[in-house]
Amino acid sequence: MGNEVVLPKEVALFKLWPIRKFVHLIIMIVTKASNLWGKLRIASLCPQAVNVACHWSVEIKYPEKIVFGQGVVIGKSVTLGAKGGIKLGNHVRISKGVTIETGGLDFSTKPPYQHVSKPIEIHDGAWIGSNAIILAGVIIGERAIIGAGAVVTKNVAPGSIIVGGPNRVITR
């Protein structure tokens, strides 16, 4: 009588052991299929990528201009805009929602603005946090950490931890 929670019939149905097991099986199959699709997609777009884990939702522009190190992991909804070239070192981790963009516009000219691009390098062991943005011409040093949501417009020294926008160096 007191604090009982009444569940809709559909929710109560999913609490039954056989149905829960069936749903878990479907989730496992979908997860395995999406992992396989990510591996097939990166292998076809970037045949030079060896031992790279890449979510199937990653947007890759100019895949021929990306150099992958060993053990790179790229999360979901990442954008790799490699017009100017992107070099990813060994064991680089790129979290979900990150944008790495080598292209931009030259605002010193009259409209329509000309497209320009500069390469980006992310060295061994660096980790890019969720929804960070790495812009053209940046070099991120070994084992540097870019915090979630940071916008990186300048080089990052090895071992640094960068957070916020504008960037603040926490440690070096």
Rosetta silent file (secondary structure, phi, psi, omega in degrees, C-alpha in Angstrom):
SEQUENCE: MGNEVVLPKEVALFKLWPIRKFVHLIIMIVTKASNLWGKLRIASLCPQAVNVACHWSVEIKYPEKIVFGQGVVIGKSVTLGAKGGIKLGNHVRISKGVTIETGGLDFSTKPPYQHVSKPIEIHDGAWIGSNAIILAGVIIGERAIIGAGAVVTKNVAPGSIIVGGPNRVITR
SCORE:     score description
SCORE:     0.000 S_00000001
   1 L     0.000  -36.765 -173.210    0.000    0.000    0.000 S_00000001
   2 L   -67.521  -95.779 -171.111    2.756    2.477    0.877 S_00000001
   3 L  -106.153   35.318 -179.977    5.502    3.166   -1.679 S_00000001
   4 L   -70.565  138.666  177.128    4.835    0.492   -4.287 S_00000001
   5 L  -101.623  128.058  178.961    5.816    1.382   -7.824 S_00000001
   6 L   -98.747  120.315 -179.310    3.438    0.238  -10.527 S_00000001
   7 L   -94.655  144.462  172.662    5.229   -0.536  -13.802 S_00000001
   8 L   -60.758  156.029 -177.458    3.536   -0.479  -17.179 S_00000001
   9 H   -57.479  -37.777 -178.433    2.940   -3.948  -18.618 S_00000001
  10 H   -64.290  -41.754  179.846    5.646   -3.449  -21.279 S_00000001
  11 H   -68.340  -43.135  179.050    8.311   -2.622  -18.678 S_00000001
  12 H   -60.913  -35.992  179.250    7.257   -5.491  -16.458 S_00000001
  13 H   -61.611  -39.312 -178.448    7.526   -7.826  -19.453 S_00000001
  14 H   -74.730   -6.849  175.598   11.212   -6.880  -19.960 S_00000001
  15 L   -85.848  -10.030  178.098   11.976   -7.863  -16.378 S_00000001
  16 L   -71.040  137.173 -175.295   11.251  -11.508  -17.199 S_00000001
  17 H   -52.474  -50.675 -177.011   14.443  -13.591  -17.365 S_00000001
  18 H   -63.927  -36.511 -179.501   14.003  -15.031  -20.924 S_00000001
  19 H   -72.050  -41.013  176.030   13.170  -11.656  -22.425 S_00000001
  20 H   -58.231  -44.562 -179.638   16.061   -9.930  -20.617 S_00000001
  21 H   -64.090  -39.688  178.839   18.461  -12.578  -21.942 S_00000001
  22 H   -63.953  -44.258  179.134   17.083  -12.169  -25.473 S_00000001
  23 H   -63.798  -41.592  177.622   17.499   -8.366  -25.328 S_00000001
  24 H   -61.741  -38.871  177.290   21.065   -8.782  -23.998 S_00000001
  25 H   -62.653  -45.015  178.778   21.817  -11.128  -26.909 S_00000001
  26 H   -61.946  -44.222  178.734   20.504   -8.581  -29.415 S_00000001
  27 H   -60.549  -42.482  179.412   22.590   -5.819  -27.779 S_00000001
  28 H   -63.206  -43.100  179.880   25.697   -8.026  -27.943 S_00000001
  29 H   -63.857  -45.012  179.670   25.122   -8.824  -31.630 S_00000001
  30 H   -63.510  -41.153  178.705   24.590   -5.166  -32.537 S_00000001
  31 H   -62.837  -46.594  178.995   27.721   -4.148  -30.590 S_00000001
  32 H   -62.664  -41.217 -179.806   29.867   -6.793  -32.301 S_00000001
  33 H   -65.066  -41.007 -179.859   28.456   -5.815  -35.711 S_00000001
  34 H   -69.421  -35.686  175.458   29.176   -2.118  -35.167 S_00000001
  35 H   -63.264  -43.087  178.116   32.741   -2.918  -34.006 S_00000001
  36 H   -63.882  -42.838  179.438   33.265   -5.021  -37.127 S_00000001
  37 H   -61.157  -41.229  177.490   31.804   -2.281  -39.326 S_00000001
  38 H   -60.947  -42.101  179.090   34.226    0.247  -37.771 S_00000001
  39 H   -66.746  -42.838  179.165   37.198   -2.037  -38.477 S_00000001
  40 H   -65.479  -40.508 -178.167   36.088   -2.695  -42.065 S_00000001
  41 H   -65.246  -47.821 -179.777   35.430    0.988  -42.690 S_00000001
  42 H   -66.288  -35.662  178.903   38.818    2.187  -41.408 S_00000001
  43 H   -66.323  -34.842 -179.531   40.581   -0.627  -43.310 S_00000001
  44 H   -80.535  -38.745 -179.540   38.920    0.387  -46.575 S_00000001
  45 H   -77.343  -36.316 -175.102   39.297    4.164  -46.168 S_00000001
  46 L  -131.942   76.370 -176.506   42.778    4.103  -44.634 S_00000001
  47 L   -61.031  -18.314  178.063   44.589    0.894  -45.625 S_00000001
  48 L   -77.101  -11.476 -179.101   47.756    2.215  -43.957 S_00000001
  49 L   -79.133  114.011  179.701   46.002    2.101  -40.559 S_00000001
  50 L  -116.489  134.248  179.314   47.193   -0.997  -38.694 S_00000001
  51 L    57.706   45.506  179.412   45.913   -1.935  -35.232 S_00000001
  52 L  -114.529  129.808  175.125   43.576    1.082  -35.165 S_00000001
  53 E  -102.458  120.412 -174.019   40.202    0.987  -33.387 S_00000001
  54 E  -136.136  123.448  178.450   37.822    3.446  -34.988 S_00000001
  55 L   -62.904  147.180 -176.387   34.096    3.837  -34.283 S_00000001
  56 L   -64.344  -20.372 -175.917   31.917    3.467  -37.376 S_00000001
  57 L   -86.390    1.409 -177.735   30.484    6.998  -36.926 S_00000001
  58 L   -67.239  132.839  175.818   33.835    8.785  -37.443 S_00000001
  59 E   -93.090  122.108 -177.269   33.824   11.346  -40.269 S_00000001
  60 E  -120.242  115.617  176.370   37.056   11.134  -42.263 S_00000001
  61 E  -106.650  130.560 -178.012   37.891   13.828  -44.834 S_00000001
  62 L    60.907   57.404 -176.877   40.965   13.218  -47.021 S_00000001
  63 H   -59.347  -26.276 -179.992   41.808    9.781  -45.548 S_00000001
  64 H   -69.482  -12.493 -179.459   44.868    9.514  -47.793 S_00000001
  65 H  -103.302   16.316  178.406   46.437   12.412  -45.855 S_00000001
  66 E  -110.506  130.629  175.905   46.235   10.731  -42.438 S_00000001
  67 E  -109.846  122.890 -177.753   49.188    8.824  -40.982 S_00000001
  68 E  -105.183  135.944  169.222   48.268    6.425  -38.172 S_00000001
  69 L   -84.524 -177.144  177.978   50.576    5.065  -35.500 S_00000001
  70 L   -77.290  143.835  171.567   50.039    1.705  -33.785 S_00000001
  71 L    69.582   24.353  177.083   47.229    1.269  -31.262 S_00000001
  72 L   -72.822  138.313  177.210   45.300    4.458  -32.071 S_00000001
  73 E  -124.119  126.425 -178.084   41.742    4.523  -30.662 S_00000001
  74 E  -122.313  120.278 -177.100   39.135    6.889  -32.123 S_00000001
  75 L   -77.481 -177.124 -175.107   35.771    7.282  -30.389 S_00000001
  76 L   -76.410  153.830  176.346   32.354    7.923  -31.861 S_00000001
  77 L    60.175   30.519  175.823   31.274   11.067  -33.679 S_00000001
  78 L   -86.426  146.106  173.613   34.867   12.262  -34.236 S_00000001
  79 E  -115.945  124.938  175.283   35.688   14.431  -37.272 S_00000001
  80 E  -113.792   98.717  178.093   39.114   14.121  -38.905 S_00000001
  81 E   -97.494   99.096 -167.343   39.470   16.903  -41.477 S_00000001
  82 L  -106.657   32.457 -179.889   42.846   16.142  -42.998 S_00000001
  83 L   -54.554  -40.805  179.534   43.134   18.526  -45.947 S_00000001
  84 L   -90.961   -3.821  179.854   46.519   19.704  -44.599 S_00000001
  85 L    99.775  136.451  176.963   47.484   16.275  -43.256 S_00000001
  86 E  -127.881  131.621  175.466   47.124   14.649  -39.838 S_00000001
  87 E  -118.240  118.215  178.727   49.808   12.544  -38.149 S_00000001
  88 E  -108.018  123.330 -179.713   48.692   10.426  -35.184 S_00000001
  89 L   -74.798 -175.000  179.326   51.452    8.835  -33.106 S_00000001
  90 L   -69.218  140.033  174.027   51.372    5.476  -31.353 S_00000001
  91 L    57.965   33.692  172.986   48.677    4.861  -28.727 S_00000001
  92 L   -75.817  138.373  177.497   46.884    8.168  -29.304 S_00000001
  93 E  -116.962  125.953  179.134   43.381    8.227  -27.770 S_00000001
  94 E  -120.753  112.937 -175.937   40.698   10.440  -29.278 S_00000001
  95 L   -77.086  173.237 -175.101   37.476   10.600  -27.256 S_00000001
  96 L   -62.917  145.661  174.426   33.951   11.037  -28.600 S_00000001
  97 L    77.156    5.305 -178.553   32.898   14.197  -30.351 S_00000001
  98 L   -72.445  143.279  172.458   36.421   15.508  -31.014 S_00000001
  99 E  -117.695  124.092  174.628   37.045   17.658  -34.102 S_00000001
 100 E  -118.489  109.281 -170.560   40.529   17.697  -35.609 S_00000001
 101 E  -128.363  117.115 -179.417   40.464   20.159  -38.503 S_00000001
 102 L   -87.238  -14.560 -176.459   43.448   21.181  -40.617 S_00000001
 103 E   -98.529  159.540  176.555   41.442   23.495  -42.884 S_00000001
 104 E  -167.763 -167.676 -179.863   40.111   26.970  -42.371 S_00000001
 105 E  -118.198  145.458  177.641   39.502   30.272  -44.108 S_00000001
 106 E   -91.190  100.671 -176.536   41.930   33.127  -44.738 S_00000001
 107 L   -81.262    0.310  178.228   40.091   36.149  -43.342 S_00000001
 108 L   -81.184   -7.754  178.671   42.870   38.541  -44.408 S_00000001
 109 L  -104.220  169.113  177.291   41.472   38.489  -47.956 S_00000001
 110 L   -78.591  150.825  176.738   38.198   39.850  -49.288 S_00000001
 111 L   -61.272  149.658   -2.403   35.212   37.488  -49.489 S_00000001
 112 L   -73.081  133.837 -175.450   34.826   34.898  -50.747 S_00000001
 113 L   -67.228  142.258  178.923   37.579   33.811  -48.366 S_00000001
 114 E   -78.708  144.710  174.951   40.228   31.432  -49.626 S_00000001
 115 E   -79.288  137.673  175.821   40.594   28.011  -48.013 S_00000001
 116 E  -131.616  158.203  177.164   43.905   27.385  -46.253 S_00000001
 117 E  -149.325  150.865  176.835   45.226   24.368  -44.400 S_00000001
 118 L  -138.977  145.992 -177.877   48.108   23.447  -42.119 S_00000001
 119 L   -69.131  158.245  175.302   49.099   19.986  -40.839 S_00000001
 120 E  -123.959  136.299  175.128   48.350   18.701  -37.340 S_00000001
 121 E  -122.565  131.361  174.612   50.592   16.315  -35.396 S_00000001
 122 E  -122.873  112.328 -170.376   49.505   14.418  -32.304 S_00000001
 123 L   -82.791  171.751 -173.180   52.460   12.580  -30.787 S_00000001
 124 L   -48.117  135.200  171.891   52.696    9.231  -28.971 S_00000001
 125 L    74.128    6.823  179.575   50.466    8.617  -25.975 S_00000001
 126 L   -74.902  150.415  178.607   48.457   11.845  -26.229 S_00000001
 127 E  -127.730  127.361  179.291   44.827   11.816  -25.145 S_00000001
 128 E  -107.631  116.956 -176.903   42.220   14.178  -26.559 S_00000001
 129 L   -72.411  163.852 -176.546   39.169   14.545  -24.266 S_00000001
 130 L   -51.682  136.860  173.753   35.533   14.554  -25.389 S_00000001
 131 L    61.708   17.473  173.960   34.354   17.394  -27.632 S_00000001
 132 L   -73.280  157.648  177.995   37.785   19.032  -27.821 S_00000001
 133 E  -126.226  125.147  177.827   38.690   20.911  -31.003 S_00000001
 134 E  -112.075  121.310 -174.751   42.210   20.806  -32.457 S_00000001
 135 E  -103.534  167.942 -171.829   42.797   23.445  -35.126 S_00000001
 136 L   -50.439  140.267  173.312   45.221   23.763  -38.036 S_00000001
 137 L    84.167    2.364 -175.230   48.976   23.918  -37.498 S_00000001
 138 L   -85.367  141.923  170.666   48.962   22.500  -33.960 S_00000001
 139 E  -118.203  123.670  178.160   51.522   20.017  -32.627 S_00000001
 140 E  -106.209  121.340 -174.451   50.505   18.103  -29.495 S_00000001
 141 L   -72.169  169.124 -179.981   53.483   16.626  -27.647 S_00000001
 142 L   -55.539  138.818  175.005   53.959   13.130  -26.246 S_00000001
 143 L    56.920   17.642  175.768   51.663   12.111  -23.377 S_00000001
 144 L   -73.972  150.414  178.429   49.888   15.493  -23.438 S_00000001
 145 E  -121.290  127.083  176.380   46.283   15.522  -22.273 S_00000001
 146 E  -105.839  117.349 -176.519   43.692   17.810  -23.815 S_00000001
 147 L   -67.723  159.430 -179.786   40.713   18.237  -21.493 S_00000001
 148 L   -56.611  132.369  175.206   37.113   17.827  -22.571 S_00000001
 149 L    79.718   -0.153 -179.514   35.795   20.779  -24.543 S_00000001
 150 L   -70.311  148.371  174.008   39.159   22.534  -24.933 S_00000001
 151 E  -112.683  115.329 -174.083   39.864   24.470  -28.122 S_00000001
 152 E  -104.517  117.499 -178.765   43.535   24.086  -29.050 S_00000001
 153 L  -117.655   -7.508 -178.065   44.993   26.753  -31.338 S_00000001
 154 L  -131.028  161.345  179.351   48.657   26.608  -30.254 S_00000001
 155 L   -58.590  149.052 -179.371   51.270   23.888  -29.806 S_00000001
 156 E  -118.393  125.244 -177.995   51.091   21.803  -26.634 S_00000001
 157 L   -68.674  151.739  176.869   54.328   20.772  -24.891 S_00000001
 158 L   -54.446  138.536  176.742   54.956   17.090  -24.093 S_00000001
 159 L    76.281    0.563 -179.129   53.349   15.955  -20.836 S_00000001
 160 L   -76.931  155.216  171.516   51.152   19.065  -20.523 S_00000001
 161 E  -118.441  121.268 -175.907   47.537   19.006  -19.421 S_00000001
 162 E  -114.782  131.564  177.168   45.402   21.582  -21.222 S_00000001
 163 E  -135.103  160.392  170.911   41.872   22.553  -20.172 S_00000001
 164 L    74.803  179.883  177.305   39.350   25.225  -21.009 S_00000001
 165 L  -148.179  113.087    3.837   39.038   27.855  -23.621 S_00000001
 166 L   -68.707  157.080 -175.819   41.131   29.894  -23.739 S_00000001
 167 L   -62.333  141.463  171.819   43.641   27.198  -22.881 S_00000001
 168 E  -124.104  130.096  176.393   45.277   27.185  -19.500 S_00000001
 169 E   -81.142  118.263  179.197   48.371   25.088  -18.918 S_00000001
 170 E   -85.766  -43.857 -178.357   47.813   23.185  -15.676 S_00000001
 171 E  -145.631  155.309  179.970   51.062   21.270  -15.637 S_00000001
 172 L  -138.851    0.000    0.000   54.108   20.970  -17.821 S_00000001
